[in-house]
């Protein structure tokens, strides 16, 4: 990103707080760990821990980055609306669901349902963010 940014431009990135349990997938990965303690979640992804994005910027030679947090509220009309994206096989969570047998997918879905509120729900999610002027 630094190579293609004009002088005076800004490089920015953000990553959900998967390691701190404040990302939008926290309930999903909590349910997974209850059923499969050996499963790998997204907490080890680059930047998923506080301070890691700024460190990655420095390692890439981008200079001193400013780190901050971003918090959003994600609304879902129903549990089914929340669950459906996991069935598409996208990203680590979707790949995990796709790797399960149909019976295990149902078991995971129902475990998630137990962890989440009934009906319309709002999930607060936090991301780590970093910016650096080039």
The first five atom37 places (N, CA, C, CB, O) and aatype in JSON, in Angstrom:
{
  "aatype": [20, 20, 20, 20, 20, 20, 20, 20, 20, 20, 20, 20, 20, 20, 20, 20, 20, 20, 20, 20, 20, 20, 20, 20, 20, 20, 20, 20, 20, 20, 20, 20, 20, 20, 20, 20, 20, 20, 20, 20, 20, 20, 20, 20, 20, 20, 20, 20, 20, 20, 20, 20, 20, 20, 20, 20, 20, 20, 20, 20, 20, 20, 20, 20, 20, 20, 20, 20, 20, 20, 20, 20, 20, 20, 20, 20, 20, 20, 20, 20, 20, 20, 20, 20, 20, 20, 20, 20, 20, 20, 20, 20, 20, 20, 20, 20, 20, 20, 20, 20, 20, 20, 20, 20, 20, 20, 20, 20, 20, 20, 20, 20, 20, 20, 20, 20, 20, 20, 20, 20, 20, 20, 20, 20, 20, 20, 20, 20, 20, 20, 20, 20, 20, 20],
  "atom_mask": [
    [1, 1, 1, 1, 1],
    [1, 1, 1, 1, 1],
    [1, 1, 1, 1, 1],
    [1, 1, 1, 1, 1],
    [1, 1, 1, 1, 1],
    [1, 1, 1, 1, 1],
    [1, 1, 1, 1, 1],
    [1, 1, 1, 1, 1],
    [1, 1, 1, 1, 1],
    [1, 1, 1, 1, 1],
    [1, 1, 1, 1, 1],
    [1, 1, 1, 1, 1],
    [1, 1, 1, 1, 1],
    [1, 1, 1, 1, 1],
    [1, 1, 1, 1, 1],
    [1, 1, 1, 1, 1],
    [1, 1, 1, 1, 1],
    [1, 1, 1, 1, 1],
    [1, 1, 1, 1, 1],
    [1, 1, 1, 1, 1],
    [1, 1, 1, 1, 1],
    [1, 1, 1, 1, 1],
    [1, 1, 1, 1, 1],
    [1, 1, 1, 1, 1],
    [1, 1, 1, 1, 1],
    [1, 1, 1, 1, 1],
    [1, 1, 1, 1, 1],
    [1, 1, 1, 1, 1],
    [1, 1, 1, 1, 1],
    [1, 1, 1, 1, 1],
    [1, 1, 1, 1, 1],
    [1, 1, 1, 1, 1],
    [1, 1, 1, 1, 1],
    [1, 1, 1, 1, 1],
    [1, 1, 1, 1, 1],
    [1, 1, 1, 1, 1],
    [1, 1, 1, 1, 1],
    [1, 1, 1, 1, 1],
    [1, 1, 1, 1, 1],
    [1, 1, 1, 1, 1],
    [1, 1, 1, 1, 1],
    [1, 1, 1, 1, 1],
    [1, 1, 1, 1, 1],
    [1, 1, 1, 1, 1],
    [1, 1, 1, 1, 1],
    [1, 1, 1, 1, 1],
    [1, 1, 1, 1, 1],
    [1, 1, 1, 1, 1],
    [1, 1, 1, 1, 1],
    [1, 1, 1, 1, 1],
    [1, 1, 1, 1, 1],
    [1, 1, 1, 1, 1],
    [1, 1, 1, 1, 1],
    [1, 1, 1, 1, 1],
    [1, 1, 1, 1, 1],
    [1, 1, 1, 1, 1],
    [1, 1, 1, 1, 1],
    [1, 1, 1, 1, 1],
    [1, 1, 1, 1, 1],
    [1, 1, 1, 1, 1],
    [1, 1, 1, 1, 1],
    [1, 1, 1, 1, 1],
    [1, 1, 1, 1, 1],
    [1, 1, 1, 1, 1],
    [1, 1, 1, 1, 1],
    [1, 1, 1, 1, 1],
    [1, 1, 1, 1, 1],
    [1, 1, 1, 1, 1],
    [1, 1, 1, 1, 1],
    [1, 1, 1, 1, 1],
    [1, 1, 1, 1, 1],
    [1, 1, 1, 1, 1],
    [1, 1, 1, 1, 1],
    [1, 1, 1, 1, 1],
    [1, 1, 1, 1, 1],
    [1, 1, 1, 1, 1],
    [1, 1, 1, 1, 1],
    [1, 1, 1, 1, 1],
    [1, 1, 1, 1, 1],
    [1, 1, 1, 1, 1],
    [1, 1, 1, 1, 1],
    [1, 1, 1, 1, 1],
    [1, 1, 1, 1, 1],
    [1, 1, 1, 1, 1],
    [1, 1, 1, 1, 1],
    [1, 1, 1, 1, 1],
    [1, 1, 1, 1, 1],
    [1, 1, 1, 1, 1],
    [1, 1, 1, 1, 1],
    [1, 1, 1, 1, 1],
    [1, 1, 1, 1, 1],
    [1, 1, 1, 1, 1],
    [1, 1, 1, 1, 1],
    [1, 1, 1, 1, 1],
    [1, 1, 1, 1, 1],
    [1, 1, 1, 1, 1],
    [1, 1, 1, 1, 1],
    [1, 1, 1, 1, 1],
    [1, 1, 1, 1, 1],
    [1, 1, 1, 1, 1],
    [1, 1, 1, 1, 1],
    [1, 1, 1, 1, 1],
    [1, 1, 1, 1, 1],
    [1, 1, 1, 1, 1],
    [1, 1, 1, 1, 1],
    [1, 1, 1, 1, 1],
    [1, 1, 1, 1, 1],
    [1, 1, 1, 1, 1],
    [1, 1, 1, 1, 1],
    [1, 1, 1, 1, 1],
    [1, 1, 1, 1, 1],
    [1, 1, 1, 1, 1],
    [1, 1, 1, 1, 1],
    [1, 1, 1, 1, 1],
    [1, 1, 1, 1, 1],
    [1, 1, 1, 1, 1],
    [1, 1, 1, 1, 1],
    [1, 1, 1, 1, 1],
    [1, 1, 1, 1, 1],
    [1, 1, 1, 1, 1],
    [1, 1, 1, 1, 1],
    [1, 1, 1, 1, 1],
    [1, 1, 1, 1, 1],
    [1, 1, 1, 1, 1],
    [1, 1, 1, 1, 1],
    [1, 1, 1, 1, 1],
    [1, 1, 1, 1, 1],
    [1, 1, 1, 1, 1],
    [1, 1, 1, 1, 1],
    [1, 1, 1, 1, 1],
    [1, 1, 1, 1, 1],
    [1, 1, 1, 1, 1],
    [1, 1, 1, 1, 1],
    [1, 1, 1, 1, 1]
  ],
  "atom_positions": [
    [[0.83, -1.19, 0.0], [0.0, 0.0, 0.0], [0.87, 1.25, 0.0], [-0.94, 0.0, 1.21], [0.56, 2.24, -0.66]],
    [[1.97, 1.2, 0.75], [2.86, 2.36, 0.79], [3.49, 2.65, -0.56], [3.93, 2.16, 1.82], [3.73, 3.81, -0.9]],
    [[3.77, 1.61, -1.33], [4.43, 1.77, -2.63], [3.53, 2.52, -3.61], [4.8, 0.41, -3.2], [4.05, 3.25, -4.46]],
    [[2.23, 2.35, -3.53], [1.33, 2.95, -4.51], [0.63, 4.2, -3.98], [0.31, 1.94, -4.95], [-0.21, 4.77, -4.68]],
    [[0.96, 4.62, -2.78], [0.35, 5.82, -2.21], [1.22, 7.02, -2.52], [0.15, 5.67, -0.68], [2.44, 6.98, -2.31]],
    [[0.61, 8.09, -3.01], [1.37, 9.32, -3.31], [1.95, 9.91, -2.04], [0.47, 10.35, -4.0], [1.4, 9.72, -0.95]],
    [[3.06, 10.62, -2.15], [3.58, 11.33, -0.98], [2.5, 12.27, -0.44], [4.87, 12.14, -1.35], [1.86, 13.0, -1.19]],
    [[2.32, 12.23, 0.86], [1.27, 13.0, 1.51], [-0.04, 12.25, 1.63], [1.05, 14.28, 0.77], [-0.96, 12.69, 2.32]],
    [[-0.13, 11.09, 0.96], [-1.34, 10.28, 1.03], [-1.38, 9.48, 2.33], [-1.43, 9.33, -0.17], [-0.42, 9.47, 3.1]],
    [[-2.48, 8.82, 2.55], [-2.68, 8.06, 3.78], [-2.9, 6.59, 3.47], [-3.87, 8.62, 4.58], [-3.66, 6.23, 2.58]],
    [[-2.22, 5.76, 4.23], [-2.44, 4.32, 4.2], [-3.24, 3.99, 5.45], [-1.08, 3.49, 4.14], [-2.91, 4.45, 6.54]],
    [[-4.3, 3.21, 5.29], [-5.15, 2.87, 6.43], [-5.6, 1.43, 6.33], [-6.38, 3.8, 6.51], [-5.72, 0.87, 5.24]],
    [[-5.84, 0.83, 7.48], [-6.35, -0.54, 7.53], [-7.11, -0.73, 8.83], [-5.19, -1.58, 7.41], [-6.88, -0.03, 9.81]],
    [[-8.01, -1.7, 8.82], [-8.68, -2.07, 10.07], [-8.97, -3.56, 10.05], [-9.99, -1.26, 10.26], [-9.14, -4.17, 8.99]],
    [[-9.01, -4.14, 11.25], [-9.24, -5.58, 11.43], [-10.14, -5.75, 12.64], [-7.89, -6.38, 11.59], [-9.92, -5.1, 13.67]],
    [[-11.14, -6.61, 12.54], [-12.01, -6.87, 13.69], [-11.21, -7.39, 14.87], [-13.1, -7.88, 13.32], [-10.2, -8.08, 14.71]],
    [[-11.66, -7.05, 16.06], [-11.03, -7.5, 17.3], [-11.42, -8.95, 17.59], [-11.44, -6.58, 18.5], [-12.14, -9.24, 18.54]],
    [[-10.93, -9.85, 16.77], [-11.22, -11.27, 16.97], [-10.51, -11.81, 18.2], [-10.82, -12.07, 15.73], [-11.05, -12.67, 18.89]],
    [[-9.32, -11.35, 18.48], [-8.55, -11.87, 19.61], [-9.11, -11.4, 20.95], [-7.1, -11.47, 19.49], [-9.01, -12.12, 21.94]],
    [[-9.69, -10.22, 20.99], [-10.22, -9.69, 22.24], [-11.68, -10.01, 22.48], [-10.04, -8.22, 22.27], [-12.24, -9.62, 23.51]],
    [[-12.3, -10.71, 21.54], [-13.68, -11.12, 21.73], [-14.7, -10.01, 21.54], [-13.84, -11.69, 23.08], [-15.81, -10.08, 22.08]],
    [[-14.33, -8.97, 20.78], [-15.28, -7.88, 20.54], [-15.61, -7.72, 19.06], [-14.73, -6.58, 21.1], [-16.14, -6.69, 18.65]],
    [[-15.29, -8.73, 18.27], [-15.61, -8.68, 16.85], [-17.02, -9.16, 16.58], [-14.62, -9.51, 16.06], [-17.68, -9.66, 17.49]],
    [[-17.5, -9.02, 15.36], [-18.87, -9.42, 15.04], [-19.07, -10.94, 15.02], [-19.26, -8.85, 13.7], [-20.21, -11.41, 14.97]],
    [[-17.98, -11.7, 15.05], [-18.08, -13.16, 15.01], [-17.84, -13.81, 16.36], [-17.09, -13.71, 14.0], [-17.67, -15.03, 16.44]],
    [[-17.83, -13.03, 17.42], [-17.53, -13.56, 18.75], [-18.48, -14.68, 19.14], [-17.59, -12.45, 19.78], [-18.04, -15.73, 19.62]],
    [[-19.77, -14.49, 18.95], [-20.74, -15.54, 19.32], [-20.5, -16.81, 18.5], [-22.18, -15.04, 19.13], [-20.58, -17.92, 19.02]],
    [[-20.22, -16.64, 17.21], [-19.97, -17.79, 16.34], [-18.78, -18.6, 16.86], [-19.71, -17.33, 14.89], [-18.89, -19.81, 17.06]],
    [[-17.63, -17.92, 17.08], [-16.44, -18.65, 17.51], [-16.56, -19.19, 18.92], [-15.22, -17.77, 17.4], [-15.94, -20.2, 19.25]],
    [[-17.34, -18.53, 19.77], [-17.6, -19.07, 21.11], [-18.36, -20.39, 21.01], [-18.41, -18.06, 21.97], [-18.04, -21.36, 21.69]],
    [[-19.36, -20.42, 20.14], [-20.13, -21.65, 19.94], [-19.23, -22.75, 19.36], [-21.33, -21.4, 19.0], [-19.32, -23.91, 19.78]],
    [[-18.38, -22.39, 18.41], [-17.47, -23.38, 17.82], [-16.58, -23.98, 18.9], [-16.6, -22.73, 16.71], [-16.43, -25.2, 18.99]],
    [[-15.98, -23.12, 19.74], [-15.06, -23.62, 20.77], [-15.77, -24.49, 21.8], [-14.38, -22.45, 21.48], [-15.17, -25.42, 22.34]],
    [[-17.05, -24.22, 22.07], [-17.8, -25.08, 23.0], [-17.99, -26.48, 22.43], [-19.16, -24.45, 23.32], [-17.98, -27.46, 23.17]],
    [[-18.15, -26.58, 21.12], [-18.36, -27.87, 20.47], [-17.08, -28.52, 19.99], [-19.29, -27.7, 19.32], [-17.01, -29.74, 19.88]],
    [[-16.07, -27.72, 19.7], [-14.82, -28.21, 19.12], [-13.66, -27.37, 19.66], [-14.86, -28.16, 17.56], [-13.18, -26.46, 18.98]],
    [[-13.2, -27.66, 20.89], [-12.15, -26.84, 21.51], [-10.85, -26.75, 20.71], [-11.84, -27.38, 22.87], [-10.07, -25.83, 20.91]],
    [[-10.61, -27.69, 19.81], [-9.37, -27.68, 19.02], [-9.49, -26.84, 17.74], [-8.98, -29.1, 18.65], [-8.51, -26.67, 17.02]],
    [[-10.67, -26.31, 17.47], [-10.87, -25.53, 16.24], [-10.05, -24.25, 16.27], [-12.37, -25.2, 16.05], [-9.86, -23.64, 17.32]],
    [[-9.57, -23.86, 15.1], [-8.81, -22.62, 14.96], [-9.78, -21.5, 14.6], [-7.69, -22.75, 13.88], [-10.54, -21.61, 13.64]],
    [[-9.75, -20.42, 15.38], [-10.62, -19.28, 15.1], [-9.81, -18.2, 14.36], [-11.24, -18.71, 16.41], [-8.77, -18.5, 13.78]],
    [[-10.28, -16.98, 14.38], [-9.62, -15.9, 13.65], [-8.77, -15.01, 14.54], [-10.66, -15.06, 12.95], [-8.32, -13.94, 14.11]],
    [[-8.54, -15.42, 15.78], [-7.8, -14.57, 16.71], [-6.32, -14.43, 16.37], [-7.94, -15.12, 18.11], [-5.66, -13.51, 16.86]],
    [[-5.79, -15.3, 15.54], [-4.38, -15.21, 15.17], [-4.15, -14.52, 13.83], [-3.76, -16.58, 15.13], [-3.02, -14.47, 13.35]],
    [[-5.2, -13.99, 13.21], [-5.03, -13.29, 11.95], [-4.23, -12.0, 12.15], [-6.4, -12.97, 11.32], [-4.26, -11.41, 13.23]],
    [[-3.53, -11.6, 11.12], [-2.72, -10.38, 11.2], [-3.57, -9.19, 11.6], [-2.03, -10.11, 9.85], [-4.6, -8.92, 10.98]],
    [[-3.15, -8.49, 12.64], [-3.83, -7.28, 13.07], [-5.0, -7.49, 14.01], [-4.3, -6.56, 11.91], [-5.61, -6.52, 14.44]],
    [[-5.34, -8.74, 14.34], [-6.52, -9.03, 15.15], [-6.31, -8.79, 16.65], [-6.95, -10.45, 14.94], [-7.22, -9.04, 17.44]],
    [[-5.14, -8.31, 17.03], [-4.86, -8.01, 18.44], [-4.53, -6.53, 18.57], [-3.7, -8.89, 19.0], [-3.99, -5.93, 17.64]],
    [[-4.84, -5.97, 19.71], [-4.58, -4.55, 19.95], [-3.1, -4.22, 19.72], [-4.99, -4.15, 21.39], [-2.21, -4.93, 20.2]],
    [[-2.85, -3.15, 18.97], [-1.49, -2.69, 18.69], [-0.81, -3.39, 17.54], [-0.67, -2.86, 19.89], [0.24, -2.93, 17.09]],
    [[-1.37, -4.47, 17.05], [-0.71, -5.26, 16.0], [-0.69, -4.55, 14.65], [-1.42, -6.59, 15.85], [0.3, -4.66, 13.92]],
    [[-1.75, -3.82, 14.31], [-1.74, -3.12, 13.01], [-0.64, -2.08, 12.94], [-3.09, -2.46, 12.75], [0.07, -2.0, 11.94]],
    [[-0.48, -1.28, 13.99], [0.57, -0.27, 14.01], [1.94, -0.94, 13.89], [0.5, 0.58, 15.31], [2.82, -0.43, 13.2]],
    [[2.11, -2.07, 14.56], [3.38, -2.8, 14.47], [3.61, -3.32, 13.06], [3.41, -3.97, 15.48], [4.73, -3.27, 12.55]],
    [[2.57, -3.8, 12.42], [2.69, -4.28, 11.03], [3.04, -3.13, 10.09], [1.39, -4.96, 10.58], [3.84, -3.31, 9.17]],
    [[2.44, -1.96, 10.3], [2.78, -0.79, 9.49], [4.27, -0.47, 9.64], [1.92, 0.43, 9.9], [4.96, -0.22, 8.65]],
    [[4.76, -0.49, 10.87], [6.18, -0.2, 11.12], [7.07, -1.24, 10.45], [6.46, -0.15, 12.64], [8.08, -0.9, 9.84]],
    [[6.71, -2.51, 10.57], [7.49, -3.59, 9.94], [7.53, -3.44, 8.43], [6.9, -4.95, 10.3], [8.51, -3.82, 7.79]],
    [[6.48, -2.88, 7.86], [6.42, -2.68, 6.4], [7.15, -1.42, 5.97], [4.96, -2.61, 5.94], [7.2, -1.11, 4.78]],
    [[7.72, -0.69, 6.93], [8.46, 0.52, 6.6], [7.59, 1.73, 6.33], [9.31, 0.27, 5.42], [8.03, 2.67, 5.68]],
    [[6.36, 1.71, 6.83], [5.45, 2.83, 6.58], [5.63, 3.98, 7.58], [4.03, 2.35, 6.63], [5.05, 5.05, 7.4]],
    [[6.41, 3.76, 8.6], [6.62, 4.8, 9.6], [5.67, 4.67, 10.77], [6.46, 6.16, 8.98], [5.03, 3.64, 10.96]],
    [[5.59, 5.74, 11.54], [4.77, 5.76, 12.75], [3.29, 5.82, 12.4], [5.16, 6.94, 13.64], [2.84, 6.77, 11.76]],
    [[2.54, 4.83, 12.82], [1.11, 4.79, 12.53], [0.32, 5.26, 13.75], [0.67, 3.36, 12.13], [0.75, 5.09, 14.89]],
    [[-0.82, 5.86, 13.5], [-1.74, 6.2, 14.56], [-2.75, 5.08, 14.67], [-2.45, 7.58, 14.29], [-3.38, 4.69, 13.69]],
    [[-2.89, 4.55, 15.88], [-3.82, 3.45, 16.11], [-5.06, 3.96, 16.84], [-3.14, 2.32, 16.92], [-4.98, 4.86, 17.67]],
    [[-6.19, 3.38, 16.5], [-7.44, 3.74, 17.15], [-8.37, 2.54, 17.08], [-8.09, 4.99, 16.48], [-8.03, 1.51, 16.51]],
    [[-9.55, 2.69, 17.67], [-10.57, 1.65, 17.56], [-11.8, 2.22, 16.88], [-10.93, 1.09, 18.96], [-12.1, 3.41, 16.99]],
    [[-12.49, 1.37, 16.18], [-13.75, 1.72, 15.53], [-14.81, 0.77, 16.09], [-13.65, 1.61, 13.95], [-14.59, -0.44, 16.16]],
    [[-15.94, 1.3, 16.48], [-17.01, 0.46, 17.0], [-18.26, 0.7, 16.18], [-17.27, 0.74, 18.5], [-18.65, 1.84, 15.91]],
    [[-18.89, -0.38, 15.79], [-20.12, -0.31, 15.0], [-21.18, -1.18, 15.66], [-19.86, -0.75, 13.53], [-20.89, -2.07, 16.46]],
    [[-22.4, -0.92, 15.3], [-23.52, -1.76, 15.74], [-24.09, -2.41, 14.49], [-24.63, -0.92, 16.52], [-24.5, -1.73, 13.55]],
    [[-24.12, -3.73, 14.49], [-24.63, -4.5, 13.37], [-26.02, -5.01, 13.75], [-23.67, -5.69, 13.0], [-26.19, -5.66, 14.78]],
    [[-27.0, -4.71, 12.91], [-28.38, -5.11, 13.19], [-28.77, -6.31, 12.32], [-29.35, -3.93, 12.94], [-28.45, -6.36, 11.13]],
    [[-29.45, -7.25, 12.92], [-29.97, -8.42, 12.21], [-31.44, -8.55, 12.56], [-29.17, -9.73, 12.58], [-31.81, -8.51, 13.73]],
    [[-32.28, -8.72, 11.56], [-33.71, -8.83, 11.78], [-34.09, -10.13, 12.48], [-34.45, -8.72, 10.46], [-35.11, -10.21, 13.16]],
    [[-33.25, -11.16, 12.29], [-33.56, -12.47, 12.87], [-32.26, -13.26, 13.02], [-34.58, -13.25, 12.0], [-31.22, -12.9, 12.48]],
    [[-32.37, -14.34, 13.77], [-31.22, -15.25, 13.88], [-30.87, -15.8, 12.51], [-31.52, -16.4, 14.87], [-29.69, -15.91, 12.18]],
    [[-31.85, -16.15, 11.7], [-31.61, -16.72, 10.38], [-30.81, -15.75, 9.51], [-32.93, -17.08, 9.7], [-29.93, -16.17, 8.76]],
    [[-31.14, -14.46, 9.59], [-30.38, -13.47, 8.83], [-28.93, -13.42, 9.3], [-31.03, -12.07, 8.96], [-28.02, -13.27, 8.48]],
    [[-28.71, -13.55, 10.59], [-27.35, -13.58, 11.15], [-26.61, -14.83, 10.69], [-27.39, -13.52, 12.69], [-25.44, -14.75, 10.31]],
    [[-27.27, -15.99, 10.7], [-26.63, -17.28, 10.42], [-26.34, -17.48, 8.94], [-27.5, -18.4, 10.92], [-25.31, -18.06, 8.6]],
    [[-27.2, -17.03, 8.05], [-27.11, -17.33, 6.62], [-25.74, -17.06, 6.0], [-28.14, -16.53, 5.9], [-25.28, -17.9, 5.22]],
    [[-25.05, -15.96, 6.28], [-23.73, -15.75, 5.65], [-22.71, -16.84, 5.98], [-23.18, -14.42, 6.08], [-21.81, -17.1, 5.18]],
    [[-22.83, -17.47, 7.13], [-21.89, -18.53, 7.49], [-22.05, -19.75, 6.59], [-22.07, -18.94, 8.95], [-21.12, -20.54, 6.44]],
    [[-23.2, -19.91, 5.99], [-23.47, -21.08, 5.15], [-22.92, -20.92, 3.74], [-24.95, -21.33, 5.07], [-22.98, -21.86, 2.95]],
    [[-22.37, -19.76, 3.41], [-21.88, -19.5, 2.07], [-20.44, -19.94, 1.84], [-22.0, -18.04, 1.77], [-19.94, -19.88, 0.72]],
    [[-19.77, -20.38, 2.9], [-18.4, -20.88, 2.76], [-17.35, -19.81, 2.6], [-18.32, -21.79, 1.61], [-16.23, -20.1, 2.17]],
    [[-17.67, -18.56, 2.94], [-16.75, -17.44, 2.75], [-15.98, -17.17, 4.03], [-17.51, -16.18, 2.3], [-16.54, -17.18, 5.12]],
    [[-14.68, -16.92, 3.89], [-13.84, -16.58, 5.03], [-13.62, -17.78, 5.93], [-14.46, -15.45, 5.81], [-14.17, -18.85, 5.7]],
    [[-12.8, -17.58, 6.98], [-12.51, -18.69, 7.9], [-13.77, -19.27, 8.55], [-11.56, -18.22, 8.97], [-13.87, -20.49, 8.7]],
    [[-14.72, -18.43, 8.95], [-15.93, -18.94, 9.59], [-16.76, -19.77, 8.61], [-16.77, -17.78, 10.15], [-17.22, -20.86, 8.94]],
    [[-16.94, -19.26, 7.41], [-17.69, -19.99, 6.4], [-17.01, -21.3, 6.0], [-17.9, -19.13, 5.18], [-17.67, -22.31, 5.79]],
    [[-15.69, -21.27, 5.9], [-14.94, -22.49, 5.58], [-15.1, -23.52, 6.69], [-13.44, -22.17, 5.36], [-15.2, -24.72, 6.43]],
    [[-15.12, -23.04, 7.93], [-15.32, -23.97, 9.04], [-16.69, -24.64, 8.93], [-15.19, -23.23, 10.41], [-16.79, -25.86, 9.04]],
    [[-17.73, -23.85, 8.71], [-19.08, -24.41, 8.58], [-19.13, -25.4, 7.42], [-20.12, -23.29, 8.38], [-19.7, -26.48, 7.55]],
    [[-18.53, -25.04, 6.29], [-18.53, -25.91, 5.11], [-17.81, -27.23, 5.37], [-17.89, -25.2, 3.92], [-18.1, -28.24, 4.72]],
    [[-16.87, -27.24, 6.31], [-16.12, -28.46, 6.6], [-16.91, -29.44, 7.47], [-14.81, -28.11, 7.29], [-16.51, -30.6, 7.62]],
    [[-18.02, -28.99, 8.03], [-18.8, -29.83, 8.93], [-19.81, -30.69, 8.17], [-19.53, -28.96, 9.96], [-20.26, -30.33, 7.09]],
    [[-20.15, -31.83, 8.77], [-21.24, -32.63, 8.22], [-22.54, -31.86, 8.44], [-21.3, -34.06, 8.88], [-22.59, -30.98, 9.29]],
    [[-23.59, -32.18, 7.69], [-24.87, -31.5, 7.9], [-25.36, -31.56, 9.35], [-25.92, -32.1, 7.0], [-25.89, -30.57, 9.87]],
    [[-25.19, -32.69, 10.01], [-25.62, -32.8, 11.42], [-24.82, -31.88, 12.32], [-25.48, -34.25, 11.91], [-25.37, -31.26, 13.23]],
    [[-23.53, -31.78, 12.08], [-22.68, -30.89, 12.9], [-22.99, -29.43, 12.6], [-21.17, -31.17, 12.65], [-22.93, -28.59, 13.5]],
    [[-23.33, -29.11, 11.36], [-23.75, -27.74, 11.03], [-25.0, -27.36, 11.82], [-24.01, -27.6, 9.52], [-25.09, -26.25, 12.35]],
    [[-25.95, -28.26, 11.9], [-27.16, -28.0, 12.67], [-26.83, -27.83, 14.15], [-28.19, -29.14, 12.49], [-27.37, -26.94, 14.81]],
    [[-25.95, -28.67, 14.66], [-25.54, -28.56, 16.06], [-24.89, -27.21, 16.34], [-24.58, -29.7, 16.43], [-25.18, -26.58, 17.36]],
    [[-24.01, -26.78, 15.45], [-23.36, -25.48, 15.61], [-24.38, -24.35, 15.5], [-22.25, -25.3, 14.57], [-24.35, -23.41, 16.3]],
    [[-25.27, -24.43, 14.52], [-26.29, -23.39, 14.37], [-27.12, -23.26, 15.65], [-27.21, -23.71, 13.17], [-27.4, -22.15, 16.11]],
    [[-27.52, -24.38, 16.22], [-28.35, -24.34, 17.42], [-27.56, -23.85, 18.64], [-28.94, -25.72, 17.7], [-28.12, -23.21, 19.53]],
    [[-26.28, -24.16, 18.69], [-25.44, -23.63, 19.78], [-25.32, -22.11, 19.65], [-24.03, -24.3, 19.76], [-25.37, -21.4, 20.65]],
    [[-25.15, -21.62, 18.44], [-25.13, -20.17, 18.22], [-26.45, -19.55, 18.62], [-24.82, -19.85, 16.74], [-26.48, -18.5, 19.26]],
    [[-27.54, -20.18, 18.26], [-28.87, -19.66, 18.59], [-29.02, -19.5, 20.11], [-29.98, -20.61, 18.03], [-29.61, -18.53, 20.58]],
    [[-28.47, -20.45, 20.87], [-28.56, -20.37, 22.34], [-27.75, -19.2, 22.9], [-28.06, -21.68, 22.96], [-28.08, -18.67, 23.96]],
    [[-26.7, -18.81, 22.2], [-25.83, -17.73, 22.69], [-26.33, -16.33, 22.34], [-24.45, -17.91, 22.15], [-25.88, -15.35, 22.92]],
    [[-27.24, -16.25, 21.39], [-27.69, -14.94, 20.89], [-29.1, -14.64, 21.36], [-27.62, -14.9, 19.36], [-29.87, -15.54, 21.68]],
    [[-29.45, -13.34, 21.39], [-30.82, -12.98, 21.77], [-31.84, -13.44, 20.75], [-30.92, -11.48, 21.96], [-31.52, -13.64, 19.57]],
    [[-33.06, -13.62, 21.2], [-34.16, -14.02, 20.33], [-34.66, -12.79, 19.56], [-35.32, -14.69, 21.15], [-34.65, -11.67, 20.08]],
    [[-35.11, -13.02, 18.33], [-35.71, -11.94, 17.55], [-34.68, -10.99, 16.98], [-36.67, -11.18, 18.4], [-33.51, -11.35, 16.83]],
    [[-35.1, -9.78, 16.65], [-34.14, -8.82, 16.12], [-33.01, -8.61, 17.12], [-34.83, -7.48, 15.8], [-33.24, -8.55, 18.33]],
    [[-31.81, -8.5, 16.6], [-30.65, -8.35, 17.5], [-29.7, -7.31, 16.98], [-29.92, -9.69, 17.68], [-29.62, -7.05, 15.78]],
    [[-28.98, -6.72, 17.91], [-27.92, -5.77, 17.57], [-26.64, -6.29, 18.23], [-28.26, -4.31, 18.05], [-26.62, -6.64, 19.4]],
    [[-25.59, -6.31, 17.44], [-24.3, -6.77, 17.94], [-23.32, -5.62, 17.81], [-23.79, -8.04, 17.16], [-23.09, -5.11, 16.71]],
    [[-22.74, -5.21, 18.93], [-21.68, -4.2, 18.9], [-20.38, -4.9, 18.55], [-21.56, -3.44, 20.27], [-20.06, -5.95, 19.11]],
    [[-19.63, -4.32, 17.63], [-18.38, -4.93, 17.19], [-17.3, -3.86, 17.11], [-18.55, -5.63, 15.81], [-17.56, -2.72, 16.71]],
    [[-16.1, -4.23, 17.51], [-14.97, -3.31, 17.53], [-13.88, -3.8, 16.58], [-14.42, -3.16, 18.96], [-13.61, -4.99, 16.49]],
    [[-13.27, -2.85, 15.89], [-12.15, -3.14, 15.0], [-10.96, -2.3, 15.41], [-12.53, -2.88, 13.51], [-11.11, -1.17, 15.89]],
    [[-9.79, -2.85, 15.23], [-8.55, -2.09, 15.42], [-8.26, -1.39, 14.1], [-7.34, -3.01, 15.85], [-8.43, -1.98, 13.04]],
    [[-7.84, -0.15, 14.16], [-7.56, 0.62, 12.95], [-6.21, 1.32, 13.09], [-8.67, 1.66, 12.67], [-5.78, 1.67, 14.19]],
    [[-5.56, 1.51, 11.97], [-4.29, 2.22, 11.94], [-4.23, 3.06, 10.67], [-3.08, 1.24, 12.01], [-4.69, 2.65, 9.6]],
    [[-3.65, 4.25, 10.8], [-3.43, 5.14, 9.66], [-2.01, 5.66, 9.71], [-4.46, 6.31, 9.65], [-1.42, 5.81, 10.77]],
    [[-1.49, 5.93, 8.54], [-0.13, 6.47, 8.45], [-0.03, 7.37, 7.22], [0.92, 5.31, 8.39], [-0.39, 6.96, 6.11]],
    [[0.45, 8.59, 7.42], [0.66, 9.51, 6.3], [2.02, 9.17, 5.69], [0.59, 11.03, 6.75], [3.02, 9.06, 6.4]],
    [[2.04, 9.01, 4.37], [3.27, 8.64, 3.64], [3.99, 9.9, 3.19], [2.94, 7.75, 2.4], [5.04, 9.82, 2.56]]
  ]
}
